[in-house]
Structure formats: C-alpha cells, structure tokens
Amino acid sequence: MTDYREADFSRLKTVPIAQRPNKVDPSLLAYPHPPGDDPRFSAFLDSLPDVLAAKDLRAVIRQLAQAAGRRGVVAMLGGHVIKVGLGPLLRELMRRGVITHLALNGSAAIHDFELAAYGGTSEDVAAGLADGTFGMAEETGRDMNAAVAAGAVAAQGLGEALAHALKGRSKLAAPDVSVLLGAADWGIPVTVHAALGADIIHQHPTADGAALGATSHRDFKRLAASLPTLHDGGIVLNLGSAVVMPEVFLKALTVARNLSGGKPTGFMACDCDMQRHYRPRVNVVERPTLAGGRGVQLTGHHELLIPLIAWGVLRELDGR
C-alpha cells in the first residue's frame, strides 16, 4: 500500500461567521413587482425592438408563461445568481407555479443557506485567501455539513436535506429570501449538485465525502426524474452555471430519454449568463434540442437580465 500524505483537517482553523464581513445581505436583494401590472414596465417591454436578443427575450417570457401549470420548467442556478440578489424573484416564479424543479450547484446552495440562516453571504475571497481564512466560516461548514450527514442517514437528497435543516432552525435571519425554503414550502423538487472540492463546506473539518456523494447522487436521480415534464412545451433555464449544471443536465437528460422512450423533446433550452461559454451552448442549448425544440442564448448581467425575464413572465400571468 502506497503511503500517500493527507492534509490533517482536524488542525484547520475556522472563524465565526459573525466576524466575517459579508458583501451581500437581504437589504440588497431584488423583489417581485406588486400585484397588478405596472404600465411603465409594460411600456418598456413592449417598446423593445422585435429583433435578435429582444425577440428571443420575448420568446422566453412567452414560453415560460405558457408552460406555467401545464409543462415542466427546470431552473438551474449558479452561485452568482443568488449572490447578486435574485432569490426573491425566483421564489415568486415558484410560488406562481412557473418553476417546477429547482436545481442548484453547490455555490448557489451555500449563498442561499447563508442568507437565510445568518443574514449575509459573499465574502472577500482575495483577502481571505491571503491569510487562509477564505471559506473557513465555522457556522456555514458546521451547519451545512451536519445537514448533509443527517440527510444521508435519512435517505434525503442534498437539496431536501438543506431545506429541512433550515426549516428546523429555531431562528432564521432572512427566511423570505431563500429559494431552498421556498421550494420546500411550495412542494417543488429542489436538488443540489455538488462537485467535491469545489465548495467551501468541503474544506471544513466536518465535511463527509460519502454523505455529500450519496445525497448529491440522489439529487441527480431526482433531476433525471423531473426532466420528462419538459416534453412538448416545457423550458429549461440555465442561469449562470458555466460548467457544473450543463454537465449534470446533459447526463440527466440522457437518463430521462433512456427511461422514457426518447422523451423529453420539443422543449426550449435557454442559457442566461454574462458571457457565452462552450458547455452551456453545446450541452444545454444545442445538443438537447436537436431532436426538436428551440435553443436560446441571452447574454447579459444576471442582475439585469433575470429581472427582465421574471417581470415579463409575471406580467403575462397577471394579464390572464
């Protein structure tokens, strides 16, 4: 047996989350428009030219509104989407029956958990990296890893386990902004897809690779089980994940088609990100729609583009 050296995680120094400066707190987050239509927004949206990205934006809004209550809408999130304050808008789309499955990478889950539990997220990576404190928040690693371990024992998925842990806390700093809690409250499947070693909770002394693997693999199966609902009119949204969610989606889609006679087909696949990446373009937009459907890429800042989509969809729903 080869004698490989391993880092001694028991010697790691964590820091209290209360002492860690955060760049994001609930006061900075976006919020859905009030009931009823806002004519100023309507005039703005209607004034956009019917060409190129504006035309695609309208198509995405229209298909999301048409799918609500009729077809599956799978929203896949990267961490930046939560970090820049878009959780409340996604919650409203869940509450209104638009989003039917929420899939997060590990970063998105951490930002959401921290906002809900502690009221702040998004640390200064450069400053923390210099002295080895980046990602070492004691409470985040301790509490989330405890939730993962308990979820593995209870045969839960990773998203379910984190939502269950949040619901079980005696006090939450900002429960009304959490997509994990929103999904749990409205009975929407929420899955978290971890890449081991990619998230700050994996470097905590309490990290359990077996529990992370078991719960995340269960969530992979749950995502695959949701994808047939996309057939003939559903839509998958890749919001800000350049690598993890496009790779997970492609594999989950082949599982779904293997088990469901080639379905789903005939759905829209939309990638929304600040720049165009290879994997979202090929694995979300192009390859999955070769058998029928439509692929769209909308490029822009998340904090501008996603509110446009959400407000447009809510306007459509309010006008029914």
C-alpha positions as CSV (number, residue, x, y, z in Angstrom):
1,M,0.0,0.0,0.0
2,T,1.4,3.4,-1.0
3,D,1.9,5.8,1.8
4,Y,0.3,9.0,0.5
5,R,0.3,12.0,2.7
6,E,-3.0,13.7,3.6
7,A,-3.7,17.1,5.0
8,D,-4.8,17.0,8.6
9,F,-8.3,18.6,8.5
10,S,-8.6,18.4,12.3
11,R,-5.9,21.1,12.6
12,L,-7.8,23.6,10.4
13,K,-8.7,26.9,12.0
14,T,-12.3,28.1,11.3
15,V,-13.7,31.5,12.0
16,P,-17.1,32.6,13.5
17,I,-19.4,33.7,10.7
18,A,-20.4,36.7,12.8
19,Q,-16.8,38.0,12.5
20,R,-16.7,37.6,8.7
21,P,-17.5,40.7,6.6
22,N,-20.2,40.0,4.0
23,K,-20.8,41.8,0.8
24,V,-24.4,40.7,0.5
25,D,-27.3,40.9,2.9
26,P,-31.1,40.8,2.5
27,S,-31.4,44.5,2.1
28,L,-29.7,44.3,-1.3
29,L,-31.9,41.6,-2.8
30,A,-34.4,42.0,-5.7
31,Y,-38.1,41.8,-5.1
32,P,-41.1,40.9,-7.4
33,H,-43.4,43.6,-8.6
34,P,-46.6,44.2,-6.5
35,P,-49.9,42.6,-7.6
36,G,-51.3,44.0,-10.8
37,D,-49.5,45.3,-13.8
38,D,-47.0,48.2,-13.9
39,P,-47.8,50.1,-17.0
40,R,-44.4,51.7,-17.0
41,F,-42.7,48.3,-17.2
42,S,-45.3,47.1,-19.8
43,A,-44.5,50.1,-22.0
44,F,-40.8,49.5,-21.7
45,L,-41.0,45.8,-22.6
46,D,-43.4,46.5,-25.5
47,S,-41.1,49.2,-26.8
48,L,-38.2,46.8,-27.3
49,P,-37.4,46.0,-30.9
50,D,-38.6,42.7,-32.2
51,V,-35.2,41.6,-33.4
52,L,-32.3,39.5,-32.1
53,A,-31.9,39.3,-28.3
54,A,-35.1,41.3,-27.7
55,K,-37.1,38.9,-29.9
56,D,-35.5,36.0,-28.0
57,L,-36.3,37.6,-24.7
58,R,-40.0,37.8,-25.6
59,A,-40.0,34.2,-26.8
60,V,-38.5,33.0,-23.5
61,I,-41.1,35.1,-21.5
62,R,-43.9,33.8,-23.6
63,Q,-42.9,30.2,-23.3
64,L,-42.4,30.4,-19.6
65,A,-45.9,31.9,-19.1
66,Q,-47.5,29.3,-21.4
67,A,-45.7,26.5,-19.6
68,A,-46.9,27.6,-16.1
69,G,-49.2,25.0,-14.7
70,R,-49.0,22.9,-17.9
71,R,-45.4,21.9,-18.6
72,G,-42.2,21.5,-16.7
73,V,-39.9,24.4,-16.1
74,V,-36.5,23.4,-14.7
75,A,-34.4,26.3,-13.4
76,M,-30.7,25.5,-12.9
77,L,-28.7,28.0,-10.9
78,G,-25.1,29.1,-10.5
79,G,-24.0,30.7,-7.3
80,H,-23.7,34.2,-8.7
81,V,-27.5,34.4,-9.4
82,I,-28.2,34.0,-5.7
83,K,-25.3,36.2,-4.7
84,V,-26.5,39.2,-6.7
85,G,-29.9,39.1,-5.1
86,L,-32.3,37.3,-7.4
87,G,-33.6,34.7,-5.0
88,P,-36.9,36.6,-4.2
89,L,-37.7,36.8,-7.9
90,L,-37.1,33.0,-8.3
91,R,-39.3,32.4,-5.2
92,E,-42.1,34.4,-6.8
93,L,-41.9,32.3,-10.0
94,M,-42.1,29.2,-7.9
95,R,-45.0,30.5,-5.9
96,R,-46.9,31.3,-9.1
97,G,-46.4,27.8,-10.4
98,V,-43.9,28.7,-13.1
99,I,-40.7,26.9,-11.9
100,T,-41.4,23.2,-11.3
101,H,-37.9,22.0,-10.4
102,L,-35.1,24.0,-8.9
103,A,-31.5,22.6,-9.4
104,L,-28.6,24.4,-7.8
105,N,-24.8,23.9,-7.9
106,G,-23.1,23.9,-4.6
107,S,-22.2,27.6,-4.6
108,A,-25.8,28.6,-5.1
109,A,-26.9,26.4,-2.2
110,I,-24.3,27.9,0.1
111,H,-25.2,31.5,-0.7
112,D,-28.9,30.8,-0.2
113,F,-28.3,28.9,3.1
114,E,-26.1,31.7,4.4
115,L,-28.6,34.4,3.6
116,A,-31.4,32.6,5.2
117,A,-29.6,31.4,8.3
118,Y,-27.2,34.2,9.0
119,G,-28.4,37.2,7.0
120,G,-25.2,37.6,4.9
121,T,-23.1,36.0,2.2
122,S,-20.3,36.7,-0.3
123,E,-17.0,37.1,1.5
124,D,-13.9,38.9,0.2
125,V,-12.1,36.0,-1.4
126,A,-8.9,37.8,-2.2
127,A,-8.5,39.0,1.4
128,G,-9.3,35.6,2.9
129,L,-7.1,33.7,0.5
130,A,-4.1,35.7,1.6
131,D,-4.3,34.5,5.2
132,G,-6.0,31.2,4.7
133,T,-9.4,32.2,6.1
134,F,-11.3,32.2,2.8
135,G,-14.2,29.7,3.1
136,M,-13.4,28.9,6.8
137,A,-16.7,30.3,8.3
138,E,-17.3,27.9,11.2
139,E,-21.1,28.0,11.2
140,T,-21.5,27.6,7.4
141,G,-19.3,24.5,7.3
142,R,-20.6,23.0,10.5
143,D,-24.3,23.5,10.0
144,M,-24.4,22.6,6.3
145,N,-22.3,19.5,6.7
146,A,-24.4,18.4,9.6
147,A,-27.5,18.8,7.4
148,V,-25.8,16.7,4.7
149,A,-24.8,14.0,7.1
150,A,-28.3,13.8,8.5
151,G,-29.8,13.8,5.0
152,A,-27.6,10.9,4.0
153,V,-28.9,8.9,7.0
154,A,-32.5,9.8,6.2
155,A,-32.1,8.9,2.5
156,Q,-32.7,12.5,1.5
157,G,-31.3,14.4,-1.4
158,L,-28.9,17.2,-0.8
159,G,-31.3,20.0,-1.6
160,E,-34.0,18.3,0.6
161,A,-31.6,17.9,3.4
162,L,-30.5,21.6,3.4
163,A,-34.1,22.8,3.2
164,H,-35.1,20.5,6.0
165,A,-32.2,21.8,8.1
166,L,-33.2,25.4,7.5
167,K,-36.9,24.7,8.4
168,G,-35.7,23.1,11.6
169,R,-33.7,26.1,12.9
170,S,-35.2,27.9,15.8
171,K,-34.2,31.3,14.3
172,L,-33.6,32.4,10.7
173,A,-32.2,35.8,9.7
174,A,-34.0,36.0,6.3
175,P,-36.3,33.1,5.5
176,D,-38.3,35.0,3.0
177,V,-35.4,35.3,0.5
178,S,-34.4,31.6,0.4
179,V,-35.1,29.5,-2.7
180,L,-34.4,26.4,-0.7
181,L,-37.1,27.2,1.8
182,G,-39.4,28.4,-1.0
183,A,-39.2,25.2,-2.9
184,A,-39.8,23.2,0.3
185,D,-42.8,25.4,1.2
186,W,-44.5,25.0,-2.2
187,G,-43.7,21.3,-2.7
188,I,-41.2,21.9,-5.6
189,P,-38.3,19.5,-6.0
190,V,-35.1,21.2,-5.1
191,T,-31.8,19.5,-5.9
192,V,-28.2,20.4,-5.3
193,H,-25.4,19.1,-7.4
194,A,-22.0,19.1,-5.7
195,A,-18.6,18.9,-7.3
196,L,-16.4,17.6,-4.5
197,G,-13.7,20.1,-3.6
198,A,-15.3,23.0,-5.4
199,D,-17.3,24.4,-2.4
200,I,-16.2,26.0,0.8
201,I,-18.1,23.5,3.0
202,H,-15.9,20.7,1.6
203,Q,-12.8,22.2,3.3
204,H,-14.4,22.2,6.7
205,P,-13.3,19.6,9.3
206,T,-16.8,18.1,9.4
207,A,-17.0,17.5,5.6
208,D,-18.1,14.0,4.8
209,G,-17.4,13.0,1.3
210,A,-19.6,9.9,1.4
211,A,-22.6,11.9,2.7
212,L,-22.1,14.6,0.0
213,G,-21.8,11.9,-2.7
214,A,-24.8,10.0,-1.5
215,T,-27.1,13.0,-1.2
216,S,-25.9,14.7,-4.4
217,H,-26.2,11.4,-6.4
218,R,-29.8,11.0,-5.1
219,D,-30.5,14.5,-6.4
220,F,-29.0,13.6,-9.8
221,K,-31.6,10.8,-10.0
222,R,-34.4,13.2,-8.9
223,L,-33.4,15.7,-11.6
224,A,-33.5,13.0,-14.2
225,A,-37.0,12.0,-13.0
226,S,-38.2,15.6,-13.5
227,L,-37.0,16.1,-17.0
228,P,-39.8,14.2,-18.8
229,T,-42.1,17.0,-17.7
230,L,-40.3,19.3,-20.2
231,H,-41.8,17.3,-23.2
232,D,-43.6,19.3,-25.8
233,G,-43.6,22.9,-24.4
234,G,-41.5,23.0,-21.3
235,I,-38.4,25.0,-20.8
236,V,-35.1,24.5,-19.1
237,L,-33.3,27.7,-17.9
238,N,-29.5,27.6,-17.2
239,L,-29.0,30.7,-15.1
240,G,-25.3,31.4,-14.5
241,S,-23.7,28.0,-14.4
242,A,-20.9,27.6,-16.8
243,V,-19.8,24.1,-16.1
244,V,-21.5,22.0,-13.3
245,M,-25.2,22.3,-14.3
246,P,-24.7,22.0,-18.1
247,E,-22.7,18.8,-17.5
248,V,-25.2,17.4,-15.0
249,F,-28.1,18.3,-17.2
250,L,-26.7,16.5,-20.2
251,K,-26.3,13.3,-18.3
252,A,-29.7,13.6,-16.6
253,L,-31.3,14.2,-20.0
254,T,-29.8,11.0,-21.5
255,V,-31.1,9.1,-18.4
256,A,-34.6,10.5,-18.8
257,R,-34.6,9.7,-22.6
258,N,-33.3,6.2,-21.9
259,L,-36.1,5.5,-19.5
260,S,-38.9,7.4,-21.2
261,G,-38.7,6.3,-24.9
262,G,-36.7,9.2,-26.1
263,K,-38.6,11.9,-24.2
264,P,-38.4,14.8,-23.5
265,T,-38.2,16.6,-26.8
266,G,-39.9,19.7,-28.1
267,F,-38.8,21.9,-25.2
268,M,-37.0,25.3,-25.1
269,A,-33.5,25.4,-23.7
270,C,-32.3,28.9,-22.6
271,D,-28.9,29.8,-21.3
272,C,-28.6,33.2,-19.5
273,D,-25.1,34.3,-18.5
274,M,-22.8,37.2,-18.6
275,Q,-20.7,35.7,-21.4
276,R,-21.1,32.7,-23.7
277,H,-19.4,29.5,-22.6
278,Y,-18.8,26.3,-24.5
279,R,-20.6,23.9,-22.2
280,P,-23.9,25.8,-21.8
281,R,-24.1,26.4,-25.5
282,V,-23.4,22.8,-26.5
283,N,-24.8,20.9,-23.5
284,V,-27.9,22.9,-22.8
285,V,-28.8,25.0,-25.9
286,E,-27.7,23.0,-28.9
287,R,-27.4,19.2,-28.4
288,P,-30.6,18.7,-26.3
289,T,-32.8,20.5,-28.9
290,L,-31.5,18.6,-32.0
291,A,-34.5,16.2,-31.6
292,G,-36.9,19.1,-31.6
293,G,-37.4,22.3,-29.7
294,R,-35.6,25.6,-29.6
295,G,-32.3,26.8,-28.1
296,V,-31.7,30.4,-27.0
297,Q,-28.8,32.2,-25.5
298,L,-29.4,35.5,-23.7
299,T,-26.2,37.3,-22.7
300,G,-26.1,39.9,-20.0
301,H,-25.6,40.7,-16.4
302,H,-27.7,38.4,-14.2
303,E,-28.9,41.3,-12.0
304,L,-30.4,43.0,-15.1
305,L,-31.4,40.1,-17.4
306,I,-33.2,37.8,-15.0
307,P,-35.4,40.5,-13.5
308,L,-36.5,41.4,-17.1
309,I,-37.5,37.8,-17.6
310,A,-39.2,37.4,-14.3
311,W,-41.2,40.7,-14.5
312,G,-42.2,39.8,-18.1
313,V,-43.5,36.4,-17.1
314,L,-45.4,37.8,-14.1
315,R,-46.9,40.5,-16.3
316,E,-48.1,37.7,-18.7
317,L,-49.6,35.8,-15.8
318,D,-51.4,38.8,-14.3
319,G,-52.9,39.5,-17.7
320,R,-54.6,36.2,-18.0
